[in-house]
Each structure stands twice: as structure tokens, then as C-alpha cells.
Amino acid sequence: MPTITLRIPDDLLNEASKLARARHLPRSEYIRRAIERMNRDSAAELRRQRMMRASRKVRESSMEINAEFDAIEYGES
């Protein structure tokens, strides 16, 4: 497993250390889990954004198709 050097403010490191101890985890495991969670959250947000863009692209077409179905169903032209 690769090793990285990370520069973070003292207060953030102190808080991470305190919370890692409270969870009975090594600090490196705590930070690794935090990165994993951020990766999952970021991937989910990117998927949500892609779905929203795709939805906006088809919204207008869907409305036109719905109007055509309504016209057929209710005998309008």
C-alpha cells in the first residue's frame, strides 16, 4: 500500500486523532475511511448530476410525446 504525505491544519489533525481514539481506530484507518466515504459521496453526487442532465435533455421530448398521446386518446388533432 502506498504511503502519502498530507499537510492539514493542526486543528483538523487533532480532531481526527481525537475521533479516531474514540472509535478505537488508528488515525490512519480513520483518515482512510474518511477518504473512502468522500469518494462514495462524490461518485453518488456525480451520478446524480449526470441523471439530472439526462433528464433535462429528454424532458422536452417527453412532454411532446405526452401531448401526442393525449391528442390520440382524447381524439384531438
Buried (B, 14 or more C-beta within 10 A) or exposed (E): EEEEEEEEEEEEBEEBEEEBEEEEBEBEEBBEEEEEEEEEEEEEEEEEEEEEEEEEEEEEEEEEEEEEEEEEEEEEE
